[in-house]
Amino acid sequence: NQIQKMEACVSVEKELQKVVHKLQNTAENSSKKLQDGLDDIMMLRTRLLSSGETVTEEDREALKECVAKVSSSVQSISHEHKDIHASISKYGRVIDKYFVQDLSSATSRQIFNRENSKLLHRAICEHLLREGRMDVAETLMNETGLSHHEEFVAMFTEIHQIVQALRNKDVDPALQWAVAHREQLEHHNSDLEFKLRRRKYLSLLSSGNVGEAV
């Protein structure tokens, strides 16, 4: 069994190396083609500017040739891009071939016994609290009989309020929390308070409140 796992890992690694190699080659080829196309366009631009207002037949032919070369490069890059997707898809199939997911445990009755159900409900409840879904979390606690200390719920409520304030570019709630927990932050060598003060300072400057910033 261990040998089979090792062989599977080797096969997946080989396929991964192929994908990485193709990505590197494609990146190099695409960069070169794009640069060549840009050089051709700049040369054509210089030529047309030097011709003044008169466009000769040679200029028209040069323009057609440049457009054809650039179009050919774009098509080539597009083709290589499709090849990359094919290689990545093949890599995914190799993973699926050697590493079959066993989902049988998800349907086991043992998962939903009394103790495990309690852990599951607690995990869902904590996720809801982190997301700020306090009302849904409270309903779940009441329906499942979970008991959470008020301090625990209040902690998540405060965190959610701070996160929402930061999303609205309001640093004050986070800064107040950092000041209140300065000793714990210093114990962990955290410079959170400094970063928050710097952010507030920059925000005040950008909004024109120079006096308050000072």
N, C-alpha and C positions, 0 to 999 in steps of 0.2 A: 504493500500500500504506500509506504514511504517512497519507494522507487518510482512508482507511478506519479506521485505528487511532484517529485523532482523532475521527471521527464516532462510533465505538464508545464512546470515553471520554465524549463529550458525552451520548450516550444513557443511559449508566449513571449519570452524574452527575445528569441530570434525574430519573431514577427514584429515585435516592438522596434528592434534595431532597424529592420527594413523600413518601417514607417518613419523613424527619425532620420535615416539616411536620405529617404526621398524628400522629406520636408526641407532638409538642409540644401540638397541639390536644387530643389524647386525655388527656394528663396534666393540662392545665388544666381540661378539662371534668370529668374524674373527681374532681379535687380539690374543685371547686366543688360537685359533687353529693354528695360525701361530707361536706363541711362543712355543706351545707344539711340533709342527713339528720341529722347530729349535733346541729345547732341545733334541729331539730324534736323530736328525742328529749329534749333537755334542757328544752325548753319544756313538753313533755308531762309530764316528770318533776316539774317545778316545779308544774304544775297539779294533778297527782295528790297531791303532798305537801300542797299547800294545802287540798285537799278533805278531808283527814283520813282517817278510816276509811270514810267514805261515798263510794261511787262512783256518780255520777249517770249518767243516760242520755247526757248530753252528753259526759261523760268517756269513756264507751265508744265513742261515735262518733268522738271525737278520737283515741282509741287505734287504731281501725280505719283512720282516715284516715292516721295516721302510719305504720302498718305498710304500707299500700298504697303510700305515697309512697316509703318506703325500699326496698320490694321492686321498685318500678318503676325506681328509680335503680340498684339492683344489676343488674337485667336489662339496663339501658341500658349500663352499664359493661362488662358481660360481652360484649355485642354489639360494642361498640367494640374490645374486646380481640381478638375474632375477626377484625375488619376489619384490625387491625394485622398479625396473622399472615398474612392474605391478601396484604397489601401487601409484607411481607418476602419471602414466597414468590415473588411476582411479580418483585421485585428480583433474587432469586437466579436466576430464569429468564432475565432480561435479561442478567445476567453470563454465564450459560452460553451464551446465544445469540451474544454478540459475542466472547467469549474462550474459544475451544475449546482444551482441553488437548491438546497433542501428546505422546502417550506412546510414540511409535514408537521414540524413542531408548532407552527402557528395555528394548526387546527386541533392540537392536543387538548383534551378536556382538562388536563392537569394545570394548564396555564390559567384557567378560569376558576380554579378553586378559591376558597375564601381568602386565603392569605395573599395569593398572587393577584386576585382581583383588587384587593385593597391597595397593593403596590401600584397596579396599573391606574387605578382611579387617582391615586396621589400624584403620580407622574403627570397625568392629564391636567389635574388641577393646578399643579405648579407651572405647567406650560401656559395655561390660560392666564394665570396671575402675571407671568413674565410679559405676556402680550397685552396686558392691561384690560383683559376681559373679566373684570372683577365680578360683575353681575352673574355671568355664566359660571365662573368658578364657585361663587357662593351657592348657586343653585345645585351644582354638582356635589358640593360638600354636604348640603342638606339632604339630597336624595340618596347619597351613598353612605351617610353617617360618618363622614370624615371629620376629624376634629383638628382644627388648626388654631394655634394661639393667635390672639388679636395682633400681637406684635409681629408675627410672621406675615400676616396679610397686610399690615400697615407698611412693612418693609417693602413689599412688592409694589404697593400703591405709590409709595414715595419714589421708588426707582422709575416707575412708569411715568410719573409726573415730571421727573427730571429729564428723562429721555425725550418726552414730548416737548418740553421747554427748549432743549438743545436743538431739536428739529426746527423749532421756530426761531432759532438764533438768540434764545434767551439763556444766558449763562448763569444768571443769579441763583436759581435753585441748586444747580450743581455746585456753585461756589460756596453757598451756605452749607451744603452737606460736607464739602471738603474741609471747611473751617471747623465744623463741629466734630469731624473725625480726623483732625490734624495729627494727633498722637499716633493713631493706628497707621496713617499714611507714612509718617516719618519712620515708624518701626519697619515698614516694608520698603524704605528708601524710594518712596513714590514722590514724583514732582507734579502730581495732578493739580494741586492748588496753584502752583506757579503757572502751569499751562493754561488753566482756566482764567487766571488773572490776565495773562498775556492776551488771550483770546478776547476778553472783555475790553482790554485797552485798545486793541486793534479795531474792534467793532465801534468803539466810541470815536476813534480817530476817523474811520471811514464814514461815519455818519455826521462828522463835523463838530462833535462835542469835544473840542480840544481842551477846554477849561475843565470839564469833568474828568477827562482822561488824565490830566496832570494832577 
